[in-house]
Amino acid sequence: MHIQSPTNTSYYPLLQRGWGRVFFFFFCILLLQSCRQDIVIWPSEEEWVGEVLPHDSIRGFYLLNEGGYSNNNSSLDYYDYTTAKYTHNIYSALNPSSVMGLGDVGNSLKIYGSRLWAVLNGSNKIEVMQAQTARRIGQVDIANPRHICFHEGYAYISSFAGPVLDDYTQLGMVVKVDTLTLEKVDTCLVGFQPEGLDVVADKIYVANSGGYMYPNYDNTLSVISIATFQEEHRITVAPNLQRVLADRYGNLWVSSLGNYYDQPSALFHISNLEATPSVNTILTPQGNTLAVGNMTLCGDSLYVVSNDFSYTMGQTSRNFAIVNTLTVAVLSTNFITDGTESSILVPYGIAVHPTTGDILISDARDYYNPGTLFCFSPLGILRWKVHTGVNPAHIVFWEGER
């Protein structure tokens, strides 16, 4: 960015004085700093990308940028399908009284009813907004929250902040919150450092990572009765569990990050939940485990992206995969068909438009500077891309007017 010379010559006498030069020097410094690529994008910035879509129930989507740990630079973007306009950092623009912004480390984003819920791990809170406008309603204070799911009027939030045991390990918990009053109504202890969670029938299934316990990660899935809000038992799966998604057949899809050495990242299909659960590792057509960083469901397809690093191999492997949830078969390990996958440095988040089938993939790039969001057609051809905030990760689609 360059600084243009003033067109109003009345500034020149001022700059000829000593204090005027000092003022101008600091003014230039501020302008130059505002042009750095690693600071939060100004709230008013808008871009037009893609094409205006015909009328559809899906009007747009929100993207939660995680930001960097302890940097307090999480941000919320919005894309409007009716105008093809992408707006950066809308939370700060719409909620100017929130002087600290959205918060620190945006770890999860969901819409339930008419409300938008953002989990801010580093800020120890859940920010609750109007889904239609992204204007702030209130917050729920929870220590070290991670992920959120909903069931019959309640939000269930995983939290690392359970009791510390005699051996200095720390259990996690799930917090139950009334979605209308935003009041915490109950807690349930689970395994160590719980992450993703989802509901099947009358049970909540919680992935215990044991992320604080390297190299002895937790490897269990906690099963909570919704009626009693007590942990009933645990299902042994694999080390360092992360994501849990329930498909429409009443089965679970669970991801593990492994231990980064002899146990690689993997995807698991868990069925027969009401009796003796059957845990099956998903293998690629080549017989390898399918690495998973993030995943999303759309119909009978599970879309997977990964940027899996192995200290044993000393290299990173990436996946852009599709798994059929009915046949439990890997259909593709690279659904990007036009060769543009090489431009995605760190595949981080993924979402699929419920109607068009367009695939959204976020790229964290170097985890420090603004990332990139890519939109692919259902056939894996790049439609458009746009820059985002830092560490773009979580996308939810919005049905309704704005």
VOTORNU-798596 format. One line per 3 residues: number of its first residue (from 1); their letters; for each residue z, x, y of C-alpha. Coordinates in steps of 0.1 Angstrom, whole numbers. Example, Ala and Ser with C-alpha at 12.3 -4.5 7.8 and 13.67 -1.06 7.14 Angstrom:
1> as> 78,123,-45; 71,137,-11
// end
This chain:
1> mhi> 0,0,0; -8,13,35; 7,3,68
4> qsp> -17,-8,94; -13,3,130; 0,-23,154
7> tnt> -27,-42,172; -3,-51,200; -2,-21,224
10> syy> 31,-33,239; 48,-16,209; 36,19,220
13> pll> 60,25,249; 89,15,226; 78,40,199
16> qrg> 75,68,225; 113,66,230; 134,85,205
19> wgr> 153,55,192; 120,36,188; 107,63,165
22> vff> 139,61,144; 134,23,142; 98,26,132
25> fff> 107,53,106; 132,30,88; 108,1,91
28> cil> 81,20,73; 106,31,46; 115,-6,40
31> llq> 78,-15,38; 71,12,13; 100,3,-8
34> scr> 89,-33,-10; 56,-20,-25; 72,-3,-55
37> qdi> 61,-18,-88; 96,-18,-104; 113,-43,-81
40> viw> 115,-80,-84; 83,-99,-73; 87,-119,-41
43> pse> 94,-156,-48; 64,-168,-28; 39,-149,-48
46> eew> 13,-171,-66; -18,-164,-86; -46,-185,-100
49> vge> -55,-176,-135; -73,-194,-164; -88,-228,-160
52> vlp> -75,-262,-150; -70,-283,-182; -79,-320,-186
55> hds> -49,-343,-183; -24,-337,-211; 12,-344,-217
58> irg> 19,-306,-214; 18,-300,-177; 29,-264,-177
61> fyl> 53,-238,-190; 83,-218,-179; 86,-181,-187
64> lne> 120,-164,-186; 118,-127,-179; 149,-110,-194
67> ggy> 150,-82,-168; 168,-49,-174; 204,-47,-186
70> snn> 229,-46,-157; 201,-48,-132; 206,-85,-124
73> nss> 168,-90,-122; 162,-118,-147; 136,-142,-132
76> ldy> 118,-175,-140; 81,-180,-137; 61,-212,-139
79> ydy> 24,-219,-149; 9,-252,-139; -20,-263,-162
82> tta> -31,-289,-137; -38,-263,-110; -41,-231,-130
85> kyt> -15,-216,-107; 11,-191,-119; 42,-188,-96
88> hni> 65,-159,-99; 103,-160,-96; 106,-197,-88
91> ysa> 144,-198,-93; 152,-177,-63; 127,-197,-41
94> lnp> 141,-231,-52; 178,-221,-52; 183,-200,-21
97> ssv> 221,-207,-22; 224,-187,-55; 228,-154,-37
100> mgl> 230,-134,-69; 197,-149,-82; 192,-162,-117
103> gdv> 214,-135,-134; 215,-106,-158; 195,-104,-191
106> gns> 178,-138,-198; 182,-141,-235; 170,-176,-243
109> lki> 153,-206,-227; 151,-242,-239; 144,-277,-226
112> ygs> 166,-305,-238; 159,-340,-223; 154,-335,-186
115> rlw> 173,-302,-183; 162,-266,-185; 188,-242,-201
118> avl> 187,-205,-196; 211,-182,-214; 221,-152,-193
121> ngs> 238,-127,-216; 248,-101,-191; 261,-127,-166
124> nki> 282,-144,-193; 268,-179,-185; 243,-206,-193
127> evm> 223,-217,-162; 214,-254,-163; 185,-267,-141
130> qaq> 164,-298,-137; 134,-293,-160; 111,-310,-135
133> tar> 120,-289,-105; 140,-259,-118; 167,-267,-92
136> rig> 202,-257,-103; 226,-283,-117; 254,-261,-128
139> qvd> 265,-235,-153; 285,-231,-184; 307,-199,-186
142> ian> 305,-183,-221; 313,-147,-228; 283,-127,-242
145> prh> 261,-157,-250; 229,-151,-270; 209,-181,-282
148> icf> 209,-219,-279; 199,-249,-299; 205,-287,-295
151> heg> 214,-317,-317; 224,-352,-308; 236,-346,-272
154> yay> 253,-312,-278; 242,-277,-271; 252,-250,-296
157> iss> 254,-214,-282; 259,-183,-303; 282,-157,-287
160> fag> 293,-122,-296; 327,-128,-281; 349,-138,-311
163> pvl> 382,-122,-319; 386,-85,-326; 399,-78,-361
166> ddy> 423,-51,-372; 395,-27,-379; 382,-31,-344
169> tql> 352,-51,-355; 345,-83,-335; 336,-116,-350
172> gmv> 312,-139,-332; 313,-176,-326; 292,-207,-318
175> vkv> 303,-228,-288; 297,-265,-287; 288,-279,-252
178> dtl> 284,-315,-241; 249,-316,-225; 258,-343,-201
181> tle> 291,-330,-187; 285,-293,-194; 320,-291,-208
184> kvd> 328,-269,-237; 343,-291,-265; 347,-268,-295
187> tcl> 342,-233,-310; 335,-221,-346; 339,-186,-358
190> vgf> 310,-171,-377; 299,-136,-387; 294,-105,-366
193> qpe> 273,-106,-335; 254,-139,-341; 219,-142,-327
196> gld> 194,-171,-334; 204,-205,-347; 188,-238,-357
199> vva> 196,-271,-372; 186,-286,-406; 199,-321,-414
202> dki> 237,-320,-408; 241,-282,-408; 237,-253,-382
205> yva> 224,-221,-396; 233,-189,-376; 219,-154,-380
208> nsg> 246,-128,-380; 233,-94,-369; 263,-71,-369
211> gym> 245,-53,-340; 277,-35,-330; 283,-22,-365
214> ypn> 254,3,-371; 247,14,-397; 267,-13,-415
217> ydn> 249,-44,-402; 259,-79,-411; 234,-95,-435
220> tls> 245,-131,-436; 235,-165,-424; 265,-187,-415
223> vis> 263,-224,-424; 283,-247,-401; 289,-284,-408
226> iat> 281,-304,-377; 306,-331,-387; 336,-308,-390
229> fqe> 323,-279,-369; 336,-255,-394; 318,-227,-412
232> ehr> 313,-238,-448; 298,-206,-464; 274,-178,-458
235> itv> 240,-170,-473; 232,-133,-479; 198,-124,-466
238> apn> 192,-89,-451; 206,-66,-425; 205,-72,-388
241> lqr> 193,-108,-388; 178,-121,-355; 157,-153,-353
244> vla> 161,-186,-372; 135,-214,-371; 136,-246,-391
247> dry> 102,-260,-401; 93,-297,-407; 99,-294,-444
250> gnl> 136,-287,-440; 132,-249,-448; 142,-219,-427
253> wvs> 123,-189,-415; 146,-160,-407; 138,-126,-393
256> slg> 156,-93,-400; 152,-61,-379; 164,-40,-409
259> nyy> 182,-7,-404; 153,12,-389; 153,36,-418
262> dqp> 150,26,-455; 151,-12,-449; 123,-23,-427
265> sal> 120,-54,-405; 111,-84,-426; 106,-122,-426
268> fhi> 123,-145,-451; 117,-180,-462; 148,-199,-473
271> snl> 145,-232,-492; 167,-255,-513; 193,-255,-486
274> eat> 213,-284,-499; 219,-268,-533; 215,-231,-542
277> psv> 195,-216,-514; 164,-196,-525; 158,-166,-503
280> nti> 122,-151,-505; 108,-121,-487; 73,-128,-471
283> ltp> 48,-101,-481; 14,-93,-466; -17,-95,-487
286> qgn> -13,-57,-491; 22,-62,-506; 42,-50,-475
289> tla> 70,-67,-459; 59,-86,-427; 77,-70,-397
292> vgn> 90,-96,-371; 101,-91,-335; 96,-126,-323
295> mtl> 81,-158,-338; 73,-194,-330; 63,-225,-350
298> cgd> 33,-248,-342; 25,-274,-369; 23,-257,-403
301> sly> 17,-223,-387; 44,-196,-380; 31,-171,-354
304> vvs> 47,-137,-355; 45,-106,-333; 63,-73,-338
307> ndf> 67,-38,-324; 86,-24,-353; 99,12,-352
310> syt> 109,33,-382; 129,65,-378; 118,74,-414
313> mgq> 81,71,-406; 85,82,-370; 61,55,-359
316> tsr> 58,20,-346; 39,-8,-364; 26,-39,-347
319> nfa> 18,-73,-361; 0,-104,-348; 4,-125,-378
322> ivn> 1,-162,-389; 20,-176,-419; 13,-210,-434
325> tlt> 47,-227,-437; 35,-251,-464; 20,-226,-488
328> vav> 43,-198,-477; 13,-174,-475; 3,-148,-448
331> lst> -30,-160,-434; -36,-131,-411; -19,-99,-399
334> nfi> -40,-98,-368; -51,-131,-353; -65,-113,-322
337> tdg> -102,-111,-330; -118,-96,-299; -102,-61,-300
340> tes> -80,-66,-270; -48,-62,-290; -49,-25,-281
343> sil> -41,-34,-245; -8,-50,-255; 17,-21,-255
346> vpy> 49,-39,-266; 44,-74,-280; 76,-91,-270
349> gia> 74,-129,-269; 51,-156,-283; 44,-193,-278
352> vhp> 16,-216,-288; 4,-246,-268; 11,-277,-289
355> ttg> -22,-294,-280; -48,-267,-273; -35,-241,-297
358> dil> -38,-214,-271; -15,-184,-280; 7,-168,-253
361> isd> 19,-133,-259; 41,-114,-235; 40,-76,-232
364> ard> 72,-58,-222; 52,-26,-217; 78,1,-207
367> yyn> 108,-23,-206; 114,-13,-169; 85,-24,-148
370> pgt> 68,-58,-146; 52,-69,-179; 21,-89,-187
373> lfc> 14,-123,-202; -18,-127,-223; -34,-160,-232
376> fsp> -56,-162,-262; -78,-190,-276; -69,-204,-311
379> lgi> -97,-181,-323; -79,-150,-309; -102,-144,-279
382> lrw> -86,-134,-246; -88,-161,-220; -67,-146,-192
385> kvh> -38,-124,-184; -12,-122,-155; 16,-99,-145
388> tgv> 51,-111,-149; 87,-101,-142; 105,-74,-162
391> npa> 106,-79,-200; 89,-113,-203; 102,-130,-234
394> hiv> 109,-167,-236; 85,-196,-230; 90,-233,-230
397> fwe> 64,-260,-224; 71,-288,-199; 59,-324,-203
400> ger> 60,-343,-171; 51,-342,-134; 64,-316,-110
// end
